[in-house]
Amino acid sequence: QVQLVESGGGLVQPGDSLTLSCTASRFAPFEFVAYAVGWFRQAPGEGREAISSISKSAGRKYYADFVKCRFTISRENDKSTAYLQMDNLKPEDAAIYYCLLRSAMPGASNWGNEVEYKHWGQGTQVTVSA
């Protein structure tokens, strides 16, 4: 079965950038392209937040309002990998970031529904502090 491995987190200062990666380690490219990918995050003591989602062939991308114009989602299906480019990081961005897979096509009204996504992994920690 698929194993999702997130990487790229770290400790940065406000205004810095990070690129997170998510690799489906047991998926061939023809399998990875069958799923949309979503990024979620969870800060200590807080609920999980939907950050962004990208459709199977990258034709549609969705972002939470609080990261729009700062974060960019992308994918390379031939590498079974998705990315989240995070620019101008703020202290409130500090959280554990997770990637997940979604079999149904995401739309503008439902892309962030947590129940539609599967294969929670360990996540990667992002810390933003001066």
C-alpha positions in Angstrom: 0.0 0.0 0.0 1.0 3.6 -0.5 3.3 5.3 2.0 3.4 9.1 2.0 6.6 10.7 3.2 6.8 14.4 3.9 10.0 16.3 4.2 11.5 19.8 4.0 10.3 21.3 7.3 12.6 23.2 9.6 13.3 26.2 11.8 13.1 29.5 10.0 12.6 33.2 10.8 9.6 35.3 9.7 9.9 36.2 6.0 11.9 33.1 5.1 10.9 30.4 2.7 10.6 26.6 2.7 9.7 24.0 0.2 7.9 20.9 1.5 8.0 17.6 -0.5 5.6 14.7 -0.4 6.5 11.4 -2.0 4.3 8.4 -2.5 7.0 5.8 -2.0 5.1 2.8 -3.2 3.3 4.3 -6.1 4.3 4.1 -9.7 3.7 7.3 -11.7 0.6 5.8 -13.3 -0.8 5.2 -9.8 0.1 8.6 -8.4 -1.7 10.4 -11.2 -5.0 8.8 -10.1 -5.2 11.0 -7.0 -5.5 14.6 -6.1 -3.1 15.8 -3.4 -3.9 18.0 -0.4 -1.8 19.7 2.2 -3.1 20.1 5.7 -1.5 21.5 8.9 -2.0 21.3 12.6 -0.5 23.6 15.3 -0.3 22.5 18.9 -3.7 22.7 20.6 -5.4 23.5 17.3 -7.5 21.6 14.8 -6.3 20.6 11.4 -6.5 23.2 8.7 -6.8 22.6 5.0 -4.0 24.5 3.2 -4.0 23.6 -0.5 -5.1 21.0 -3.0 -4.1 20.1 -6.5 -6.0 18.0 -9.0 -4.6 14.8 -10.6 -3.1 16.5 -13.7 -2.5 19.9 -11.9 -5.2 21.6 -13.9 -6.9 22.9 -10.8 -5.3 24.4 -7.6 -7.0 25.6 -4.5 -5.7 27.6 -1.5 -6.9 28.7 1.9 -7.3 32.4 2.0 -4.7 32.9 4.7 -1.9 31.3 2.5 -3.0 32.6 -0.9 -0.3 34.5 -2.7 2.3 33.1 -0.3 2.1 29.3 -0.8 2.3 27.5 -4.1 1.3 23.8 -4.7 2.7 21.7 -7.5 3.3 18.1 -8.5 5.6 16.0 -10.6 3.7 12.9 -11.5 6.7 11.1 -13.0 8.3 11.3 -9.6 5.2 10.5 -7.6 5.9 13.7 -5.7 3.9 16.8 -4.7 5.4 20.1 -3.3 4.3 23.0 -1.2 6.4 26.2 -1.8 6.0 28.5 1.2 7.2 32.1 1.0 7.1 34.9 3.4 6.5 32.6 6.4 4.8 34.0 9.4 4.8 32.8 13.1 1.2 31.6 12.7 2.4 29.2 9.9 4.2 27.1 12.5 2.6 23.6 12.5 3.0 20.0 11.5 2.3 19.8 7.7 0.8 16.7 6.2 0.1 15.6 2.6 -2.8 13.3 1.7 -4.4 11.7 -1.3 -7.9 12.2 -2.6 -9.5 9.9 -5.3 -12.5 12.2 -6.1 -11.9 15.3 -8.1 -11.7 18.4 -5.8 -13.9 21.3 -6.5 -14.1 24.9 -5.2 -16.6 24.1 -2.6 -15.2 20.8 -1.2 -11.4 20.7 -1.8 -10.6 21.2 1.9 -12.9 18.5 3.3 -10.6 16.4 5.5 -12.8 13.3 5.2 -12.1 13.1 1.5 -8.4 12.6 2.0 -6.5 9.4 3.0 -3.1 8.1 4.0 -2.0 10.3 6.8 1.7 10.1 7.4 4.1 11.5 10.0 4.2 15.0 8.6 7.0 17.5 8.7 7.4 20.2 11.3 7.7 23.9 10.4 8.8 26.3 13.1 8.8 30.1 12.5 10.4 32.2 15.2 12.5 35.3 15.5 
